Amino acid sequence: MTKVTMYSTGLCPFCQRAEQILLRKGVTDLNKILVDVDVSEREAMIARTGRRTVPQIFIGDLHVGGFDDLAELDRKGCLTLMLTR
């Protein structure tokens, strides 16, 4: 399974929903970076993605975007393939 990294906050409902999709797809080793705990991680997220909102999700080194983007990949049937590369 491809490594998945998600920039998140502790109370974000979209982050929780994204995590549920990933768990349902078999992701067991999610690297969750809490940007509300460490401000430097928020700055790193913005520098890496150009976005300020969470979640921001990476499958391997590919930035797939936020929750809506992840859900769209799942609906189109692309997410499983991306996770198993």
Jmol script that loads the backbone (N, CA, C; Angstrom):
load data "model"
ATOM      1  N   MET A   1       0.847  -1.185   0.000  1.00  0.00           N
ATOM      2  CA  MET A   1       0.000   0.000   0.000  1.00  0.00           C
ATOM      3  C   MET A   1       0.884   1.237   0.000  1.00  0.00           C
ATOM      4  N   THR A   2       0.532   2.199  -0.825  1.00  0.00           N
ATOM      5  CA  THR A   2       1.265   3.456  -0.926  1.00  0.00           C
ATOM      6  C   THR A   2       1.097   4.267   0.353  1.00  0.00           C
ATOM      7  N   LYS A   3       2.162   4.932   0.766  1.00  0.00           N
ATOM      8  CA  LYS A   3       2.131   5.760   1.972  1.00  0.00           C
ATOM      9  C   LYS A   3       1.173   6.934   1.772  1.00  0.00           C
ATOM     10  N   VAL A   4       0.367   7.214   2.790  1.00  0.00           N
ATOM     11  CA  VAL A   4      -0.582   8.329   2.740  1.00  0.00           C
ATOM     12  C   VAL A   4      -0.259   9.287   3.886  1.00  0.00           C
ATOM     13  N   THR A   5      -0.170  10.567   3.542  1.00  0.00           N
ATOM     14  CA  THR A   5       0.057  11.629   4.525  1.00  0.00           C
ATOM     15  C   THR A   5      -1.117  12.586   4.456  1.00  0.00           C
ATOM     16  N   MET A   6      -1.640  12.960   5.629  1.00  0.00           N
ATOM     17  CA  MET A   6      -2.761  13.890   5.672  1.00  0.00           C
ATOM     18  C   MET A   6      -2.473  14.984   6.692  1.00  0.00           C
ATOM     19  N   TYR A   7      -2.461  16.222   6.219  1.00  0.00           N
ATOM     20  CA  TYR A   7      -2.400  17.373   7.112  1.00  0.00           C
ATOM     21  C   TYR A   7      -3.813  17.579   7.643  1.00  0.00           C
ATOM     22  N   SER A   8      -3.931  17.726   8.955  1.00  0.00           N
ATOM     23  CA  SER A   8      -5.239  17.692   9.590  1.00  0.00           C
ATOM     24  C   SER A   8      -5.245  18.572  10.839  1.00  0.00           C
ATOM     25  N   THR A   9      -6.429  18.704  11.431  1.00  0.00           N
ATOM     26  CA  THR A   9      -6.561  19.272  12.778  1.00  0.00           C
ATOM     27  C   THR A   9      -7.371  18.280  13.605  1.00  0.00           C
ATOM     28  N   GLY A  10      -7.332  18.463  14.897  1.00  0.00           N
ATOM     29  CA  GLY A  10      -8.006  17.532  15.793  1.00  0.00           C
ATOM     30  C   GLY A  10      -9.523  17.535  15.703  1.00  0.00           C
ATOM     31  N   LEU A  11     -10.120  18.641  15.289  1.00  0.00           N
ATOM     32  CA  LEU A  11     -11.576  18.755  15.309  1.00  0.00           C
ATOM     33  C   LEU A  11     -12.227  18.894  13.935  1.00  0.00           C
ATOM     34  N   CYS A  12     -11.476  18.743  12.879  1.00  0.00           N
ATOM     35  CA  CYS A  12     -11.987  18.964  11.533  1.00  0.00           C
ATOM     36  C   CYS A  12     -12.877  17.802  11.073  1.00  0.00           C
ATOM     37  N   PRO A  13     -14.173  18.055  10.816  1.00  0.00           N
ATOM     38  CA  PRO A  13     -15.054  16.965  10.377  1.00  0.00           C
ATOM     39  C   PRO A  13     -14.687  16.429   8.990  1.00  0.00           C
ATOM     40  N   PHE A  14     -14.170  17.281   8.114  1.00  0.00           N
ATOM     41  CA  PHE A  14     -13.767  16.810   6.785  1.00  0.00           C
ATOM     42  C   PHE A  14     -12.527  15.922   6.881  1.00  0.00           C
ATOM     43  N   CYS A  15     -11.655  16.221   7.830  1.00  0.00           N
ATOM     44  CA  CYS A  15     -10.483  15.374   8.064  1.00  0.00           C
ATOM     45  C   CYS A  15     -10.923  13.999   8.555  1.00  0.00           C
ATOM     46  N   GLN A  16     -11.887  13.978   9.451  1.00  0.00           N
ATOM     47  CA  GLN A  16     -12.401  12.710   9.973  1.00  0.00           C
ATOM     48  C   GLN A  16     -13.065  11.897   8.865  1.00  0.00           C
ATOM     49  N   ARG A  17     -13.812  12.565   8.004  1.00  0.00           N
ATOM     50  CA  ARG A  17     -14.459  11.861   6.893  1.00  0.00           C
ATOM     51  C   ARG A  17     -13.435  11.331   5.898  1.00  0.00           C
ATOM     52  N   ALA A  18     -12.398  12.106   5.631  1.00  0.00           N
ATOM     53  CA  ALA A  18     -11.326  11.652   4.735  1.00  0.00           C
ATOM     54  C   ALA A  18     -10.626  10.437   5.332  1.00  0.00           C
ATOM     55  N   GLU A  19     -10.367  10.481   6.624  1.00  0.00           N
ATOM     56  CA  GLU A  19      -9.723   9.346   7.284  1.00  0.00           C
ATOM     57  C   GLU A  19     -10.601   8.099   7.196  1.00  0.00           C
ATOM     58  N   GLN A  20     -11.904   8.259   7.324  1.00  0.00           N
ATOM     59  CA  GLN A  20     -12.811   7.110   7.212  1.00  0.00           C
ATOM     60  C   GLN A  20     -12.750   6.492   5.818  1.00  0.00           C
ATOM     61  N   ILE A  21     -12.709   7.312   4.789  1.00  0.00           N
ATOM     62  CA  ILE A  21     -12.581   6.792   3.421  1.00  0.00           C
ATOM     63  C   ILE A  21     -11.289   5.998   3.297  1.00  0.00           C
ATOM     64  N   LEU A  22     -10.200   6.566   3.792  1.00  0.00           N
ATOM     65  CA  LEU A  22      -8.902   5.900   3.684  1.00  0.00           C
ATOM     66  C   LEU A  22      -8.882   4.589   4.462  1.00  0.00           C
ATOM     67  N   LEU A  23      -9.462   4.576   5.647  1.00  0.00           N
ATOM     68  CA  LEU A  23      -9.539   3.334   6.429  1.00  0.00           C
ATOM     69  C   LEU A  23     -10.357   2.289   5.699  1.00  0.00           C
ATOM     70  N   ARG A  24     -11.463   2.710   5.108  1.00  0.00           N
ATOM     71  CA  ARG A  24     -12.321   1.783   4.361  1.00  0.00           C
ATOM     72  C   ARG A  24     -11.577   1.189   3.161  1.00  0.00           C
ATOM     73  N   LYS A  25     -10.630   1.948   2.619  1.00  0.00           N
ATOM     74  CA  LYS A  25      -9.839   1.483   1.477  1.00  0.00           C
ATOM     75  C   LYS A  25      -8.634   0.652   1.914  1.00  0.00           C
ATOM     76  N   GLY A  26      -8.465   0.464   3.213  1.00  0.00           N
ATOM     77  CA  GLY A  26      -7.393  -0.400   3.702  1.00  0.00           C
ATOM     78  C   GLY A  26      -6.123   0.300   4.148  1.00  0.00           C
ATOM     79  N   VAL A  27      -6.143   1.624   4.212  1.00  0.00           N
ATOM     80  CA  VAL A  27      -4.970   2.358   4.687  1.00  0.00           C
ATOM     81  C   VAL A  27      -4.877   2.167   6.198  1.00  0.00           C
ATOM     82  N   THR A  28      -3.805   1.535   6.636  1.00  0.00           N
ATOM     83  CA  THR A  28      -3.637   1.279   8.071  1.00  0.00           C
ATOM     84  C   THR A  28      -2.523   2.129   8.679  1.00  0.00           C
ATOM     85  N   ASP A  29      -1.660   2.663   7.840  1.00  0.00           N
ATOM     86  CA  ASP A  29      -0.541   3.459   8.328  1.00  0.00           C
ATOM     87  C   ASP A  29      -0.648   4.875   7.773  1.00  0.00           C
ATOM     88  N   LEU A  30      -1.599   5.624   8.307  1.00  0.00           N
ATOM     89  CA  LEU A  30      -1.828   7.001   7.868  1.00  0.00           C
ATOM     90  C   LEU A  30      -0.917   7.933   8.653  1.00  0.00           C
ATOM     91  N   ASN A  31      -0.094   8.675   7.946  1.00  0.00           N
ATOM     92  CA  ASN A  31       0.766   9.666   8.577  1.00  0.00           C
ATOM     93  C   ASN A  31      -0.041  10.956   8.713  1.00  0.00           C
ATOM     94  N   LYS A  32      -0.623  11.153   9.889  1.00  0.00           N
ATOM     95  CA  LYS A  32      -1.479  12.314  10.123  1.00  0.00           C
ATOM     96  C   LYS A  32      -0.658  13.398  10.820  1.00  0.00           C
ATOM     97  N   ILE A  33      -0.585  14.555  10.183  1.00  0.00           N
ATOM     98  CA  ILE A  33       0.175  15.685  10.714  1.00  0.00           C
ATOM     99  C   ILE A  33      -0.823  16.721  11.208  1.00  0.00           C
ATOM    100  N   LEU A  34      -0.828  16.955  12.520  1.00  0.00           N
ATOM    101  CA  LEU A  34      -1.789  17.875  13.125  1.00  0.00           C
ATOM    102  C   LEU A  34      -1.236  19.297  13.108  1.00  0.00           C
ATOM    103  N   VAL A  35      -1.782  20.102  12.202  1.00  0.00           N
ATOM    104  CA  VAL A  35      -1.277  21.466  12.025  1.00  0.00           C
ATOM    105  C   VAL A  35      -1.771  22.424  13.097  1.00  0.00           C
ATOM    106  N   ASP A  36      -2.762  22.010  13.891  1.00  0.00           N
ATOM    107  CA  ASP A  36      -3.214  22.863  14.983  1.00  0.00           C
ATOM    108  C   ASP A  36      -2.356  22.682  16.228  1.00  0.00           C
ATOM    109  N   VAL A  37      -1.531  21.652  16.239  1.00  0.00           N
ATOM    110  CA  VAL A  37      -0.635  21.400  17.367  1.00  0.00           C
ATOM    111  C   VAL A  37       0.723  22.054  17.138  1.00  0.00           C
ATOM    112  N   ASP A  38       1.161  22.077  15.890  1.00  0.00           N
ATOM    113  CA  ASP A  38       2.486  22.601  15.558  1.00  0.00           C
ATOM    114  C   ASP A  38       2.364  23.601  14.404  1.00  0.00           C
ATOM    115  N   VAL A  39       2.529  24.870  14.712  1.00  0.00           N
ATOM    116  CA  VAL A  39       2.382  25.936  13.719  1.00  0.00           C
ATOM    117  C   VAL A  39       3.371  25.768  12.568  1.00  0.00           C
ATOM    118  N   SER A  40       4.544  25.255  12.845  1.00  0.00           N
ATOM    119  CA  SER A  40       5.527  25.066  11.775  1.00  0.00           C
ATOM    120  C   SER A  40       5.036  24.033  10.756  1.00  0.00           C
ATOM    121  N   GLU A  41       4.240  23.074  11.200  1.00  0.00           N
ATOM    122  CA  GLU A  41       3.670  22.092  10.274  1.00  0.00           C
ATOM    123  C   GLU A  41       2.619  22.746   9.374  1.00  0.00           C
ATOM    124  N   ARG A  42       1.855  23.694   9.910  1.00  0.00           N
ATOM    125  CA  ARG A  42       0.894  24.434   9.079  1.00  0.00           C
ATOM    126  C   ARG A  42       1.635  25.218   8.000  1.00  0.00           C
ATOM    127  N   GLU A  43       2.715  25.856   8.390  1.00  0.00           N
ATOM    128  CA  GLU A  43       3.522  26.608   7.424  1.00  0.00           C
ATOM    129  C   GLU A  43       4.108  25.671   6.361  1.00  0.00           C
ATOM    130  N   ALA A  44       4.549  24.493   6.787  1.00  0.00           N
ATOM    131  CA  ALA A  44       5.089  23.508   5.835  1.00  0.00           C
ATOM    132  C   ALA A  44       3.993  23.042   4.874  1.00  0.00           C
ATOM    133  N   MET A  45       2.773  22.842   5.394  1.00  0.00           N
ATOM    134  CA  MET A  45       1.646  22.432   4.556  1.00  0.00           C
ATOM    135  C   MET A  45       1.347  23.496   3.495  1.00  0.00           C
ATOM    136  N   ILE A  46       1.304  24.739   3.907  1.00  0.00           N
ATOM    137  CA  ILE A  46       1.013  25.833   2.975  1.00  0.00           C
ATOM    138  C   ILE A  46       2.104  25.928   1.909  1.00  0.00           C
ATOM    139  N   ALA A  47       3.359  25.797   2.333  1.00  0.00           N
ATOM    140  CA  ALA A  47       4.464  25.851   1.376  1.00  0.00           C
ATOM    141  C   ALA A  47       4.401  24.681   0.390  1.00  0.00           C
ATOM    142  N   ARG A  48       4.001  23.512   0.892  1.00  0.00           N
ATOM    143  CA  ARG A  48       3.976  22.302   0.063  1.00  0.00           C
ATOM    144  C   ARG A  48       2.785  22.254  -0.877  1.00  0.00           C
ATOM    145  N   THR A  49       1.632  22.806  -0.455  1.00  0.00           N
ATOM    146  CA  THR A  49       0.401  22.664  -1.230  1.00  0.00           C
ATOM    147  C   THR A  49      -0.112  23.971  -1.824  1.00  0.00           C
ATOM    148  N   GLY A  50       0.272  25.092  -1.236  1.00  0.00           N
ATOM    149  CA  GLY A  50      -0.295  26.366  -1.654  1.00  0.00           C
ATOM    150  C   GLY A  50      -1.687  26.591  -1.104  1.00  0.00           C
ATOM    151  N   ARG A  51      -2.135  25.725  -0.232  1.00  0.00           N
ATOM    152  CA  ARG A  51      -3.478  25.810   0.354  1.00  0.00           C
ATOM    153  C   ARG A  51      -3.389  25.982   1.862  1.00  0.00           C
ATOM    154  N   ARG A  52      -4.446  26.595   2.422  1.00  0.00           N
ATOM    155  CA  ARG A  52      -4.479  26.866   3.859  1.00  0.00           C
ATOM    156  C   ARG A  52      -5.486  26.001   4.612  1.00  0.00           C
ATOM    157  N   THR A  53      -6.327  25.281   3.890  1.00  0.00           N
ATOM    158  CA  THR A  53      -7.383  24.508   4.534  1.00  0.00           C
ATOM    159  C   THR A  53      -6.960  23.057   4.723  1.00  0.00           C
ATOM    160  N   VAL A  54      -7.595  22.404   5.684  1.00  0.00           N
ATOM    161  CA  VAL A  54      -7.374  20.978   5.922  1.00  0.00           C
ATOM    162  C   VAL A  54      -8.661  20.224   5.619  1.00  0.00           C
ATOM    163  N   PRO A  55      -8.560  18.975   5.261  1.00  0.00           N
ATOM    164  CA  PRO A  55      -7.333  18.208   5.120  1.00  0.00           C
ATOM    165  C   PRO A  55      -6.627  18.501   3.801  1.00  0.00           C
ATOM    166  N   GLN A  56      -5.341  18.229   3.789  1.00  0.00           N
ATOM    167  CA  GLN A  56      -4.550  18.197   2.563  1.00  0.00           C
ATOM    168  C   GLN A  56      -3.903  16.819   2.534  1.00  0.00           C
ATOM    169  N   ILE A  57      -4.167  16.074   1.477  1.00  0.00           N
ATOM    170  CA  ILE A  57      -3.836  14.649   1.436  1.00  0.00           C
ATOM    171  C   ILE A  57      -2.834  14.364   0.326  1.00  0.00           C
ATOM    172  N   PHE A  58      -1.846  13.558   0.675  1.00  0.00           N
ATOM    173  CA  PHE A  58      -0.843  13.089  -0.270  1.00  0.00           C
ATOM    174  C   PHE A  58      -0.891  11.573  -0.324  1.00  0.00           C
ATOM    175  N   ILE A  59      -0.908  11.040  -1.518  1.00  0.00           N
ATOM    176  CA  ILE A  59      -0.743   9.604  -1.717  1.00  0.00           C
ATOM    177  C   ILE A  59       0.631   9.455  -2.347  1.00  0.00           C
ATOM    178  N   GLY A  60       1.550   8.878  -1.585  1.00  0.00           N
ATOM    179  CA  GLY A  60       2.954   8.923  -1.988  1.00  0.00           C
ATOM    180  C   GLY A  60       3.375  10.377  -2.004  1.00  0.00           C
ATOM    181  N   ASP A  61       3.975  10.810  -3.093  1.00  0.00           N
ATOM    182  CA  ASP A  61       4.379  12.214  -3.229  1.00  0.00           C
ATOM    183  C   ASP A  61       3.355  13.053  -3.973  1.00  0.00           C
ATOM    184  N   LEU A  62       2.255  12.442  -4.393  1.00  0.00           N
ATOM    185  CA  LEU A  62       1.230  13.128  -5.179  1.00  0.00           C
ATOM    186  C   LEU A  62       0.209  13.811  -4.269  1.00  0.00           C
ATOM    187  N   HIS A  63       0.085  15.127  -4.419  1.00  0.00           N
ATOM    188  CA  HIS A  63      -0.925  15.881  -3.669  1.00  0.00           C
ATOM    189  C   HIS A  63      -2.270  15.684  -4.356  1.00  0.00           C
ATOM    190  N   VAL A  64      -3.211  15.016  -3.663  1.00  0.00           N
ATOM    191  CA  VAL A  64      -4.522  14.782  -4.273  1.00  0.00           C
ATOM    192  C   VAL A  64      -5.525  15.849  -3.886  1.00  0.00           C
ATOM    193  N   GLY A  65      -5.194  16.680  -2.894  1.00  0.00           N
ATOM    194  CA  GLY A  65      -6.083  17.763  -2.502  1.00  0.00           C
ATOM    195  C   GLY A  65      -6.729  17.514  -1.156  1.00  0.00           C
ATOM    196  N   GLY A  66      -7.967  18.009  -1.030  1.00  0.00           N
ATOM    197  CA  GLY A  66      -8.697  17.904   0.221  1.00  0.00           C
ATOM    198  C   GLY A  66      -9.739  16.803   0.194  1.00  0.00           C
ATOM    199  N   PHE A  67     -10.700  16.899   1.120  1.00  0.00           N
ATOM    200  CA  PHE A  67     -11.721  15.863   1.241  1.00  0.00           C
ATOM    201  C   PHE A  67     -12.528  15.703  -0.040  1.00  0.00           C
ATOM    202  N   ASP A  68     -12.991  16.807  -0.608  1.00  0.00           N
ATOM    203  CA  ASP A  68     -13.814  16.709  -1.823  1.00  0.00           C
ATOM    204  C   ASP A  68     -13.058  16.018  -2.953  1.00  0.00           C
ATOM    205  N   ASP A  69     -11.781  16.326  -3.080  1.00  0.00           N
ATOM    206  CA  ASP A  69     -10.955  15.708  -4.117  1.00  0.00           C
ATOM    207  C   ASP A  69     -10.788  14.212  -3.871  1.00  0.00           C
ATOM    208  N   LEU A  70     -10.558  13.839  -2.611  1.00  0.00           N
ATOM    209  CA  LEU A  70     -10.414  12.426  -2.248  1.00  0.00           C
ATOM    210  C   LEU A  70     -11.712  11.669  -2.512  1.00  0.00           C
ATOM    211  N   ALA A  71     -12.834  12.260  -2.105  1.00  0.00           N
ATOM    212  CA  ALA A  71     -14.134  11.612  -2.310  1.00  0.00           C
ATOM    213  C   ALA A  71     -14.433  11.439  -3.800  1.00  0.00           C
ATOM    214  N   GLU A  72     -14.052  12.418  -4.607  1.00  0.00           N
ATOM    215  CA  GLU A  72     -14.259  12.331  -6.056  1.00  0.00           C
ATOM    216  C   GLU A  72     -13.417  11.201  -6.654  1.00  0.00           C
ATOM    217  N   LEU A  73     -12.168  11.077  -6.220  1.00  0.00           N
ATOM    218  CA  LEU A  73     -11.322   9.976  -6.685  1.00  0.00           C
ATOM    219  C   LEU A  73     -11.945   8.633  -6.322  1.00  0.00           C
ATOM    220  N   ASP A  74     -12.516   8.559  -5.127  1.00  0.00           N
ATOM    221  CA  ASP A  74     -13.176   7.327  -4.690  1.00  0.00           C
ATOM    222  C   ASP A  74     -14.399   7.032  -5.547  1.00  0.00           C
ATOM    223  N   ARG A  75     -15.231   8.042  -5.810  1.00  0.00           N
ATOM    224  CA  ARG A  75     -16.433   7.853  -6.632  1.00  0.00           C
ATOM    225  C   ARG A  75     -16.083   7.402  -8.046  1.00  0.00           C
ATOM    226  N   LYS A  76     -14.984   7.920  -8.577  1.00  0.00           N
ATOM    227  CA  LYS A  76     -14.573   7.568  -9.940  1.00  0.00           C
ATOM    228  C   LYS A  76     -13.864   6.218 -10.016  1.00  0.00           C
ATOM    229  N   GLY A  77     -13.578   5.627  -8.863  1.00  0.00           N
ATOM    230  CA  GLY A  77     -12.905   4.338  -8.847  1.00  0.00           C
ATOM    231  C   GLY A  77     -11.396   4.420  -8.983  1.00  0.00           C
ATOM    232  N   CYS A  78     -10.831   5.610  -8.879  1.00  0.00           N
ATOM    233  CA  CYS A  78      -9.388   5.803  -9.055  1.00  0.00           C
ATOM    234  C   CYS A  78      -8.601   5.620  -7.758  1.00  0.00           C
ATOM    235  N   LEU A  79      -9.250   5.807  -6.623  1.00  0.00           N
ATOM    236  CA  LEU A  79      -8.536   5.826  -5.356  1.00  0.00           C
ATOM    237  C   LEU A  79      -7.871   4.495  -5.045  1.00  0.00           C
ATOM    238  N   THR A  80      -8.569   3.400  -5.249  1.00  0.00           N
ATOM    239  CA  THR A  80      -8.005   2.080  -4.960  1.00  0.00           C
ATOM    240  C   THR A  80      -6.728   1.840  -5.747  1.00  0.00           C
ATOM    241  N   LEU A  81      -6.771   2.179  -7.026  1.00  0.00           N
ATOM    242  CA  LEU A  81      -5.595   2.017  -7.880  1.00  0.00           C
ATOM    243  C   LEU A  81      -4.433   2.879  -7.377  1.00  0.00           C
ATOM    244  N   MET A  82      -4.712   4.102  -7.006  1.00  0.00           N
ATOM    245  CA  MET A  82      -3.661   4.998  -6.529  1.00  0.00           C
ATOM    246  C   MET A  82      -3.023   4.476  -5.239  1.00  0.00           C
ATOM    247  N   LEU A  83      -3.830   3.880  -4.387  1.00  0.00           N
ATOM    248  CA  LEU A  83      -3.334   3.393  -3.105  1.00  0.00           C
ATOM    249  C   LEU A  83      -2.514   2.113  -3.237  1.00  0.00           C
ATOM    250  N   THR A  84      -2.718   1.377  -4.315  1.00  0.00           N
ATOM    251  CA  THR A  84      -2.024   0.089  -4.459  1.00  0.00           C
ATOM    252  C   THR A  84      -0.810   0.161  -5.367  1.00  0.00           C
ATOM    253  N   ARG A  85      -0.479   1.303  -5.882  1.00  0.00           N
ATOM    254  CA  ARG A  85       0.718   1.451  -6.731  1.00  0.00           C
ATOM    255  C   ARG A  85       1.969   1.401  -5.923  1.00  0.00           C
TER     256      ARG A  85
END
end "model"
wireframe off; spacefill off
backbone 0.3
color backbone group
